[in-house]
Amino acid sequence: QVQLVESGGGSVQTGGSLKLSCTGSKSTPSQIRMAWFRQAPGEEREGVAAIDSDGTTTYEDSVQGRFTISKDSAKNILYLSMNSLKPEDTAMYYCAAGLPLSLRAYGYYVPPAAAFRYWGQGTQVTVSS
């Protein structure tokens, strides 16, 4: 059973930066595909960024150029570096893993939440104006 634990959330002002981490349990396969999602109150969960097992990445349009997804496979840690944060980035951020297909199968868009098998509990990001 893969377990994921997010950390690094917090409160920042517009234009600030945060770096989220997602630590996978020792049972996390090294070739697993992973992603970050976010969900604001009253909104649906949306994909932010995803990373394939070969390092291929993809981003949602609104975060392109501001967010960077990366991973340390040796330590089973997924990262999301967020710069130039905006109030509309405020949400609970979730780590997801276990995508059965490569990003290529999804046209290099962030796959839907239903495609991921494992989820963390989330970490809150709040950006004030």
C-alpha positions in Angstrom: 0.0 0.0 0.0 1.4 3.3 -1.1 1.0 6.1 1.4 1.6 9.8 0.6 2.2 12.7 3.1 2.2 16.3 1.9 4.0 19.2 3.7 5.2 22.7 3.0 1.9 24.5 2.8 1.3 27.9 4.4 0.2 31.5 4.0 2.0 33.9 1.8 1.3 37.2 0.1 0.8 37.7 -3.6 4.0 37.2 -5.4 5.4 35.0 -2.8 6.8 31.4 -3.1 6.3 28.1 -1.5 7.7 24.6 -2.0 5.5 21.6 -1.3 6.8 18.2 -0.6 5.1 14.8 -0.9 6.9 11.9 0.8 5.9 8.4 -0.3 6.1 5.3 1.8 8.9 2.7 1.3 6.4 0.7 -0.8 6.2 3.4 -3.4 7.4 2.0 -6.8 10.3 3.9 -8.3 8.6 4.0 -11.7 5.3 5.4 -10.4 3.7 8.4 -12.1 2.7 11.3 -9.9 0.9 14.6 -9.8 -0.3 17.6 -7.8 -3.9 18.5 -7.6 -5.7 21.4 -5.8 -9.2 22.0 -4.6 -10.6 25.3 -3.5 -13.8 25.5 -1.4 -16.9 24.8 -3.6 -14.7 23.9 -6.5 -13.8 20.6 -8.2 -10.4 19.1 -7.7 -8.2 20.2 -10.6 -4.9 18.9 -11.9 -2.0 21.3 -11.4 1.1 19.4 -12.7 2.1 15.8 -13.4 5.4 14.0 -13.9 5.9 10.7 -15.7 8.3 8.0 -14.6 10.8 9.2 -17.2 10.7 12.8 -15.9 8.3 14.1 -18.5 6.2 16.9 -17.0 3.0 18.7 -17.9 1.2 21.7 -16.3 -2.2 23.3 -16.2 -2.2 26.5 -18.2 -2.7 28.9 -15.3 0.5 27.7 -13.5 2.7 27.2 -16.5 5.9 29.2 -16.0 5.2 29.7 -12.3 5.1 26.2 -10.9 7.7 23.4 -11.2 7.1 19.7 -10.5 10.1 17.6 -9.7 10.9 14.4 -7.9 13.7 12.7 -6.0 13.1 9.1 -6.8 15.8 7.8 -4.5 14.1 9.4 -1.5 10.5 8.9 -2.8 9.8 12.6 -2.6 7.7 14.7 -5.0 8.0 18.5 -5.0 6.0 21.4 -6.3 7.9 24.7 -6.4 5.4 27.6 -6.6 6.5 31.1 -7.5 4.7 34.3 -8.2 1.7 33.1 -6.2 -1.7 34.6 -6.8 -4.8 34.7 -4.6 -6.5 32.3 -7.1 -3.8 29.7 -6.2 -5.4 29.4 -2.7 -6.5 25.8 -2.2 -5.9 22.5 -0.6 -3.1 20.9 -2.5 -3.0 17.1 -2.9 -0.3 14.7 -4.0 -1.5 11.8 -6.2 0.3 8.7 -7.5 -0.4 5.5 -9.4 -1.4 6.7 -12.9 -1.6 3.6 -15.0 -0.7 5.2 -18.3 2.0 7.5 -19.5 1.3 11.2 -19.9 1.5 10.6 -23.6 -1.7 8.6 -23.4 -3.4 11.8 -22.0 -2.1 14.0 -24.8 0.4 15.5 -22.3 -2.4 17.2 -20.4 -2.6 16.7 -16.6 -4.7 13.5 -16.3 -8.0 13.6 -14.4 -8.2 12.8 -10.7 -10.0 9.5 -11.4 -6.9 8.2 -13.1 -4.8 8.2 -9.9 -5.0 5.5 -7.4 -3.2 6.9 -4.3 -3.8 10.2 -2.6 -2.3 12.2 0.3 -4.4 14.1 2.9 -3.5 17.5 1.5 -1.7 20.7 2.6 -3.3 24.1 2.6 -1.9 27.0 0.6 -3.3 30.5 1.2 -2.3 33.5 -0.8 -3.4 36.9 0.4 -3.6 40.0 -1.7 
